[in-house]
Amino acid sequence: MARPRKHDGVVYRRKGTQFWWMRYWDRAGQRREEPTRTTDWKEAQKKLRERLQARDDNVLEIVHKGEHTTVQEWADLFLENYSQPPLRSKKTYESHQRAVMHLNRAFGDRKLTDLSADIIEGYLRARLKARVRRKTRTGVIEKGIVKPSTVHQEFRVLRRMLNVAVRKKLLPSNPCWGVEFPVAVKGLFRPHYVSWSEQQRIEAKAPVYLKSAIRIITETGLRVYKELTPMKKEHVDLRNAVVWIPDSKTTNGVAEVPLTELAVEAFKDQMQIAGTGMYVFPSEGNPLGHQVTFKTAWAATLRRANVPYFRIYDLRSTYATRLSAGGVADEWVTQLLRQGDAKVFKKYSQMKLQMKREALQKLNRSANEAGVLGQAG
């Protein structure tokens, strides 16, 4: 009869090496010995605990696989399985490809487990000093310094890649969590809240079709280019004040969307100018197609309205913020936005803060002062 073991695993020194080693038994009762790749005893103990936890969770082989997977191998799997349509839009997939190209140049041959916060911060600092390189017929030319927003996008893609690796148990934790972006990126991914007065100024300077689009998005939260521009007339039910979204960015986006009275009027106005075609927003250049972009008209309208430029997509964020500010519970706002979870509210916190600042401007510091002065006299 085998003698019972006192410990599940131990950390020990091996002759001829400066690293600590660990010895433990897997679920089949077989003894395993592995280097911890650290000279720190506490760090070695931590790695042993992670091994024992992986064994107990029955993911030990997956963890071992992660230690032999390179960043480039995982990046290829990420692009193929977690970035392509229909999981992500085509534009998102293309931006991921561009970011991965730069990440592979820096980390491609490294093992996933070799990445650290210091290594990633070093990469970010180097990229912020690099110049944009463009291939031409005469060769490669260098242009200006890479924009911080471009580097930040690469960091976001890396962070998402490693988050998926953590969920798949290929990594114990994401090293990006300990990374601080080296520079401040002004205005990055902060939605602009459109006040009602500002919206009216913009609508007054907008073409009729763009005015309808602005009103519809702020009243329904529809995604601009995935849901609104390709919408067909047969999917609009004005009698019951609802529209059907057959295709969206996410599975939750495929649903019926209720319409407010203002949204119904905006759809009526747009249907009158849309003509006899099948689309609510027909293309001017292609009688059989739909409107592809509002970018040129949107930028020109903001200039005429003397409003600083912001993305037309921020009108969807405005819809969510107005619902939340009106007292609608977060769970219901999430359902009205047709989002999978409530994480979307993180990017609306800045907008709600702006609304609070606007409210503070109405603070009356002389309230009831006249009455107090009269009593004193």
C-alpha positions in Angstrom: 0.0 0.0 0.0 1.4 3.4 -1.0 2.3 5.8 1.7 -0.1 8.8 1.9 1.4 12.1 0.8 1.6 14.9 3.4 1.6 17.7 0.7 0.0 18.1 -2.7 3.2 19.8 -4.0 6.5 21.3 -2.9 8.9 23.9 -4.1 12.6 23.0 -4.0 16.1 24.0 -5.2 17.8 21.9 -7.9 21.6 21.7 -8.1 23.1 23.8 -10.9 20.2 26.2 -11.4 19.2 29.4 -9.7 15.5 28.9 -10.3 13.1 27.2 -7.9 11.4 24.0 -9.1 8.0 22.6 -8.2 6.9 19.0 -7.7 3.3 18.0 -7.6 0.9 15.2 -8.5 -1.7 15.4 -11.3 -5.2 14.0 -11.2 -4.0 10.6 -12.4 -1.5 10.4 -9.5 1.6 10.9 -11.7 4.4 13.0 -10.3 5.3 16.2 -12.3 8.4 18.3 -11.9 8.7 21.7 -13.6 10.8 24.8 -13.3 9.0 27.9 -11.9 11.3 30.2 -13.9 11.7 32.5 -10.9 14.3 33.0 -8.2 11.8 34.4 -5.8 10.4 31.8 -3.3 7.1 33.5 -2.8 6.6 33.8 -6.6 7.5 30.1 -6.9 4.9 29.2 -4.3 2.3 31.3 -6.2 3.0 29.3 -9.4 2.7 26.0 -7.5 -0.7 27.1 -6.2 -1.8 28.0 -9.7 -0.7 24.6 -10.9 -2.7 22.8 -8.1 -5.7 25.0 -8.9 -5.5 24.1 -12.6 -5.3 20.5 -11.7 -8.3 20.6 -9.4 -10.2 22.5 -12.2 -9.2 19.8 -14.7 -7.5 22.4 -17.0 -3.9 21.5 -16.3 -3.3 20.4 -19.9 -4.8 23.6 -21.3 -2.5 25.6 -19.0 0.5 23.7 -20.3 -0.6 24.4 -23.8 -0.7 28.1 -23.1 2.9 28.0 -21.9 3.9 26.7 -25.3 1.7 28.9 -27.4 3.3 31.9 -29.0 1.7 35.3 -29.3 1.5 35.0 -33.1 -0.2 31.6 -32.9 -2.8 32.9 -30.4 -3.3 36.1 -32.5 -4.1 33.9 -35.6 -6.6 31.9 -33.6 -8.1 35.1 -32.1 -8.6 36.6 -35.5 -10.1 33.5 -36.9 -12.5 32.6 -34.1 -13.2 35.8 -32.1 -12.8 38.7 -34.5 -14.4 37.8 -37.9 -18.0 38.5 -38.9 -20.7 37.8 -37.7 -19.1 38.0 -34.2 -17.6 41.4 -35.1 -18.2 43.8 -38.0 -16.0 43.8 -41.1 -14.5 47.1 -40.2 -13.7 45.9 -36.6 -12.1 42.8 -38.1 -9.9 44.9 -40.4 -8.8 47.2 -37.6 -7.9 44.1 -35.5 -5.8 42.8 -38.5 -3.9 46.1 -38.7 -3.2 46.1 -34.9 -2.2 42.4 -34.9 0.3 43.1 -37.7 2.2 45.5 -35.4 1.8 43.3 -32.3 3.2 40.3 -34.1 6.3 42.2 -35.1 7.0 43.0 -31.5 5.8 39.9 -29.7 5.2 37.2 -32.3 7.9 34.8 -31.2 7.3 35.2 -27.5 5.3 32.8 -25.5 2.0 34.0 -24.1 3.2 33.4 -20.6 6.3 35.5 -21.2 4.4 38.7 -21.7 4.6 41.1 -18.7 3.3 44.6 -17.9 6.8 46.0 -18.3 7.3 44.5 -21.7 4.0 45.8 -22.9 4.7 49.3 -21.6 8.1 49.2 -23.4 6.3 48.4 -26.6 3.8 51.2 -26.2 6.6 53.8 -25.5 8.5 52.6 -28.6 5.4 52.8 -30.8 4.6 56.3 -29.6 8.0 57.4 -30.9 7.7 55.6 -34.2 6.9 57.1 -37.5 4.1 56.1 -39.9 5.5 54.1 -42.8 3.8 54.0 -46.2 4.6 51.7 -49.1 4.7 53.5 -52.5 5.9 52.5 -56.0 9.3 54.2 -55.3 9.7 52.5 -51.9 8.8 52.9 -48.3 8.5 56.5 -47.1 8.2 57.8 -43.5 5.6 60.3 -42.5 4.7 61.8 -39.1 4.7 60.3 -35.6 2.1 57.6 -35.0 -1.0 59.0 -33.3 -1.5 58.1 -29.6 -5.0 57.0 -30.5 -3.6 54.4 -33.0 -1.3 53.0 -30.4 -4.1 52.9 -27.9 -6.2 50.9 -30.3 -3.3 48.3 -30.6 -3.2 48.1 -26.8 -7.0 47.5 -26.7 -6.7 44.7 -29.2 -3.9 43.1 -27.3 -5.9 43.4 -24.0 -8.9 41.8 -25.6 -6.8 39.0 -27.1 -5.3 38.2 -23.7 -8.6 38.5 -21.9 -9.9 35.7 -24.2 -6.7 33.7 -23.4 -7.4 34.1 -19.7 -11.0 32.8 -20.1 -9.7 29.8 -22.0 -7.3 29.1 -19.1 -4.2 29.6 -21.3 -3.1 32.4 -19.0 -3.5 32.8 -15.3 -4.0 36.6 -15.6 -3.8 39.4 -18.1 -0.6 41.4 -17.9 -2.4 44.4 -19.5 -4.2 44.9 -16.2 -0.9 46.2 -14.8 -0.2 48.5 -17.7 -0.6 52.3 -17.6 -0.8 53.9 -21.0 2.3 56.2 -21.2 0.4 59.4 -22.5 -2.9 61.0 -22.0 -5.2 60.6 -25.1 -7.6 63.5 -25.1 -11.2 62.8 -25.8 -10.6 59.1 -26.7 -13.8 57.1 -26.7 -15.7 59.6 -24.7 -19.2 60.0 -26.2 -20.5 63.5 -26.7 -23.9 64.2 -25.1 -26.2 66.2 -27.3 -28.4 68.6 -25.4 -31.9 69.2 -26.8 -31.1 72.8 -27.7 -27.9 71.7 -29.5 -29.9 69.0 -31.4 -32.4 71.6 -32.6 -29.6 73.8 -33.8 -28.1 70.9 -35.8 -31.4 69.8 -37.2 -32.1 73.4 -38.4 -29.0 73.3 -40.6 -29.3 69.7 -41.7 -30.7 68.3 -45.0 -34.2 66.9 -44.7 -33.0 63.2 -44.8 -30.2 63.9 -42.2 -32.7 65.7 -39.9 -34.9 62.6 -40.0 -31.9 60.3 -39.2 -30.9 62.5 -36.3 -34.3 62.5 -34.8 -34.7 58.7 -35.3 -31.4 57.8 -33.7 -31.9 60.0 -30.7 -35.4 58.6 -30.2 -34.6 54.9 -30.8 -30.9 54.3 -30.3 -30.6 52.5 -33.6 -27.0 51.8 -34.9 -26.4 54.2 -37.7 -24.8 52.1 -40.5 -25.7 48.6 -39.4 -29.4 49.1 -38.7 -30.7 52.5 -39.9 -29.2 53.1 -43.3 -30.0 49.6 -44.7 -33.5 49.6 -43.2 -36.3 48.6 -45.7 -39.8 50.1 -45.7 -41.4 46.7 -45.1 -39.7 46.6 -41.7 -41.4 49.8 -40.5 -44.8 49.5 -38.9 -46.0 53.0 -38.1 -49.5 51.9 -37.1 -48.1 49.9 -34.2 -45.1 52.3 -33.7 -42.4 49.6 -34.1 -39.6 48.7 -36.4 -38.0 45.3 -37.0 -34.2 44.9 -37.0 -33.4 41.7 -39.0 -29.6 42.1 -38.9 -27.5 43.7 -36.3 -24.0 43.9 -34.8 -25.0 41.4 -32.1 -27.6 38.7 -31.7 -29.3 40.8 -29.0 -29.7 43.5 -31.7 -32.1 41.4 -33.8 -35.4 42.5 -32.3 -38.4 44.8 -32.5 -37.7 48.4 -31.5 -40.6 50.5 -30.1 -41.0 54.0 -31.5 -41.8 57.3 -29.7 -44.2 59.8 -31.2 -41.2 61.9 -32.4 -39.7 58.8 -34.0 -42.9 58.0 -35.8 -43.2 61.5 -37.2 -39.5 61.4 -38.3 -40.1 58.1 -40.1 -43.3 59.5 -41.8 -41.3 62.5 -43.0 -38.5 60.3 -44.4 -40.9 57.9 -46.1 -42.5 60.8 -48.0 -39.1 61.9 -49.5 -37.8 58.3 -49.9 -39.7 57.7 -53.2 -40.9 54.4 -54.4 -37.8 52.3 -53.7 -37.6 49.6 -51.0 -35.2 51.5 -48.6 -36.1 54.2 -46.1 -32.8 56.0 -46.8 -32.3 55.4 -50.6 -28.9 56.1 -52.2 -28.7 59.2 -54.4 -26.3 57.6 -56.8 -27.8 54.1 -56.9 -31.6 53.9 -57.3 -31.5 50.2 -56.2 -29.3 50.8 -53.2 -29.4 52.5 -49.8 -27.5 55.4 -48.2 -24.0 54.2 -47.3 -22.7 57.1 -45.2 -23.7 60.4 -43.6 -20.1 61.5 -42.9 -19.8 64.4 -45.5 -23.3 65.8 -44.8 -22.8 65.3 -41.1 -19.5 67.3 -40.9 -20.9 70.0 -43.1 -24.1 70.3 -41.0 -22.1 70.7 -37.8 -20.0 73.4 -39.4 -23.1 75.3 -40.5 -24.6 74.9 -37.0 -21.3 76.1 -35.4 -21.1 73.0 -33.3 -17.7 71.3 -32.7 -17.3 68.0 -34.5 -18.4 64.8 -32.8 -19.3 61.4 -34.2 -22.9 60.8 -35.4 -22.8 57.5 -33.5 -22.8 59.6 -30.3 -26.5 60.2 -31.0 -27.1 56.6 -29.9 -25.2 57.3 -26.7 -27.3 60.4 -26.2 -30.4 58.2 -26.4 -29.1 56.0 -23.7 -28.1 58.9 -21.5 -31.5 60.5 -21.8 -33.2 57.3 -20.8 -31.0 56.9 -17.7 -31.3 60.6 -16.8 -35.1 60.2 -17.0 -35.1 57.6 -14.3 -35.2 54.4 -16.4 -33.6 51.5 -14.6 -30.2 50.4 -16.0 -31.6 46.9 -16.9 -34.3 48.4 -19.0 -31.9 50.8 -20.8 -29.7 47.8 -21.6 -32.7 46.0 -23.1 -33.8 49.1 -25.1 -30.2 49.4 -26.4 -30.3 45.7 -27.2 -27.0 45.1 -25.5 -25.8 41.9 -24.1 -24.8 43.3 -20.6 -24.7 46.5 -18.6 -21.0 47.2 -19.3 -22.1 49.7 -21.9 -22.9 52.2 -19.1 -19.2 52.7 -18.4 -18.8 54.9 -21.4 -22.0 56.9 -20.6 -20.7 57.9 -17.1 -18.7 60.8 -18.6 -21.9 62.1 -20.4 -23.9 61.9 -17.2 -21.1 63.8 -15.4 -21.4 66.5 -18.1 -25.1 66.8 -17.5 -24.5 67.2 -13.8 -22.0 70.0 -14.5 -24.6 71.7 -16.7 -27.1 71.5 -13.8 -24.6 73.1 -11.4 -24.5 76.1 -13.7 -28.1 76.8 -12.6 -27.1 77.0 -8.9 -28.7 80.2 -7.5 -26.3 81.6 -4.9 -28.7 84.5 -4.1 -31.7 82.3 -3.3 -34.0 84.0 -0.8 -31.4 86.7 -0.2 -33.9 89.5 -0.9 -36.3 88.3 1.9 -33.5 88.0 4.4 -32.3 91.6 3.6 -35.9 92.9 4.0 -36.2 91.3 7.4 -32.9 92.8 8.5 -34.1 96.2 7.5 
